[in-house]
Amino acid sequence: MDQAYLSERTEQAESDQMQLVGFTIGKETFGVDILMVQEIIRSAPITAVPNSPDFIEGVINLRGSIIPVIDLRKRLNLYKKKAMPESQATWILIINVDDRVTGFIVDSVTKVLKIQISTIEPPPDIVVAGLKSQYIRGVCEIDTGLLILLDFSRILQGKEIKKLKEIDHEN
């Protein structure tokens, strides 16, 4: 086989793949398109915002930008975890959602995953571990079990996005 053919086949195989940042909340493994993730940080000092929804932990100052931080566990109504020792800090995914930079608290970040787009199944109609399926882009099998692909553009509803904008303007 000639080199051009092999190169073309490799390119096609890579275009059929999707790169995800894997993360966990409790026992569940989730994924988000790597292109949406601006950065991943260890927990930072979070300033509480009065009268904000329960799932908004507050805001952080990231290199001069004020970024709202959402506790993904609370937002998705997942089971409460046992108290973690202070030394075991959580992670914050800084994600660009519809041109709005937002931080999402997760328990841990696993690794960058490459999955075949063809292996992604449509979201189930039932509730997955207390998670409303409207937030799910799809589900696929990975070596450690099932991976739930979240649709971050649907995690917040219109009125909640409006509230986040108000928080941005207050700071």
Secondary structure, DSSP 4 states (H G I P E B T S, - for coil): --HHHHHHHHHHHHHTEEEEEEEEETTEEEEEEGGGEEEEEE----B--TT--TTEEEEEEETTEEEEEEEHHHHTTPPPPPPPPTTS--EEEEEEETTEEEEEEESEEEEEEEEEGGGPBPPPSS-BTTB-GGGEEEEEEETTEEEEEE-GGGTS-HHHHHHHHHHHHH-
